[in-house]
C-alpha cells in the first residue's frame, strides 16, 4: 500500500517532469547568422555566409533577418576563426552592434530610439548600441549574442562592425547594415 507521503512525492515528480518537458519544448531556438570577410573590388567587406532565419523571399546568404510572431530568440552572429592567425582566417574581429529604426539614420539624444524598441533589444536609446553586458547577452571577437524580446511588430536596421585585428584605429572598420523584421508577440 502506498503511503500518502510517498504518493505526494510521486505527484510532485510527475508535475516537475511535465514542467521541465514543457520548458524544453517551448524553448525558442536561436537565430544563427554566420559572417565572413570578403574582398570585393580590392576592398574588404563583411558579408553573410549563412542565415538560419532570412526574410521571406530571400536566400540564406541574405543579411535580412525575420523574427517570427510570438518568438523571442537569441540572435547570434559569428565570425569563425576571427583573428586566429591562419592564412585563410579573417583578419578582422567583431567589435559591436547598434540598431536604428530608420535605415542609416542612427539615434542621438535629440532623436532617440523608441522606448519599446530600445527595451526589446536592450539598446542605448541615444546611440542604438546593444548592451552585451545584460543577462545572457555576450560579445567576443568571434561572436555577438543578444536577446530579441520581440514584444511589438516593427523593423529595425542593424549595423555590425568589425575591426582589423592589429589596428587600433576605426579607419579600417568594415560594416554590415541590413534589417531585422520583428513580427511581435501581439
Residue pairs with C-beta under 8 A, 6 or more apart in sequence:
2 10
28 71
28 72
28 73
29 73
30 52
30 73
30 74
30 75
30 76
30 145
31 51
31 52
31 53
31 65
31 67
31 73
31 74
31 75
31 76
31 148
32 50
32 51
32 52
32 76
32 78
33 48
33 50
33 51
33 52
33 63
33 65
33 75
33 76
33 77
33 78
34 48
34 49
34 50
34 51
34 77
34 78
34 79
34 80
35 46
35 47
35 48
35 49
35 77
35 78
35 79
35 94
35 160
35 162
35 176
36 46
36 47
36 48
36 49
36 79
36 90
37 44
37 45
37 46
37 47
37 79
37 90
37 91
37 92
37 162
37 174
38 44
38 45
38 47
39 45
44 92
44 174
45 174
45 176
46 79
46 92
46 160
46 162
46 174
46 175
46 176
47 61
47 63
47 176
48 61
48 62
48 63
48 176
49 61
50 60
50 61
51 60
51 61
51 62
51 63
51 64
51 65
52 60
53 65
53 66
53 67
53 68
54 60
54 62
54 64
54 65
54 66
55 62
55 64
55 65
55 66
55 179
55 181
56 66
58 64
62 178
63 176
63 178
63 179
64 178
64 179
64 180
64 181
65 75
65 178
65 179
65 180
65 181
66 180
66 181
66 183
67 73
67 75
67 148
67 150
67 180
67 181
67 182
67 183
68 183
69 153
69 183
69 184
69 185
70 183
70 185
71 150
71 183
71 185
72 147
72 148
72 149
72 150
72 185
73 147
73 148
73 150
74 136
74 145
74 146
74 147
74 148
75 145
75 146
75 147
75 148
75 180
76 143
76 144
76 145
77 94
77 97
77 143
77 144
77 145
77 160
78 142
78 143
79 90
79 92
79 93
79 94
79 141
79 142
79 143
79 162
80 90
80 142
81 88
81 89
81 90
81 142
82 89
82 90
82 92
82 93
82 94
82 141
82 142
82 162
82 165
83 89
83 90
83 91
83 92
83 93
83 141
83 142
83 165
90 162
91 164
91 165
91 166
92 162
92 163
92 164
92 165
92 174
93 141
93 142
93 162
93 163
93 165
94 139
94 140
94 141
94 142
94 143
94 144
94 160
94 161
94 162
95 141
95 161
95 162
95 163
95 173
96 129
96 130
96 139
96 144
96 160
96 161
97 129
97 130
97 144
97 146
97 158
97 159
97 160
97 161
98 106
98 123
98 127
98 128
98 129
98 130
98 158
98 159
99 113
99 117
99 121
99 123
99 128
99 130
99 156
99 157
99 158
99 159
99 180
100 106
100 107
100 113
100 128
100 156
100 157
100 158
100 159
101 107
101 113
101 114
101 117
101 154
101 155
101 156
101 157
102 157
103 157
103 177
103 179
104 157
104 177
105 111
106 127
106 128
106 159
107 113
107 125
107 126
107 127
107 128
108 126
108 127
109 126
112 118
112 125
112 126
113 123
113 125
113 126
113 128
114 154
115 125
116 151
116 152
117 123
117 152
117 154
117 156
118 124
118 125
119 149
119 151
120 148
120 149
120 150
120 151
120 152
120 182
121 130
121 146
121 148
121 149
121 156
122 130
122 131
122 134
122 135
122 137
122 146
122 147
123 129
123 130
123 131
124 131
130 137
130 144
130 146
131 137
132 138
132 139
132 144
132 145
132 146
135 147
136 145
136 147
137 145
137 146
137 147
138 144
138 145
138 146
139 145
141 165
144 160
148 180
148 182
150 182
150 183
150 184
150 185
151 184
151 185
151 186
152 182
152 184
152 185
152 186
153 182
153 183
153 184
153 186
154 182
154 184
155 179
155 180
155 181
155 182
156 179
156 180
156 182
157 177
157 178
157 179
157 180
158 177
158 178
158 179
158 180
159 175
159 176
159 177
160 175
160 176
160 177
161 173
161 174
161 175
162 173
162 174
162 175
163 170
163 172
163 173
164 172
164 173
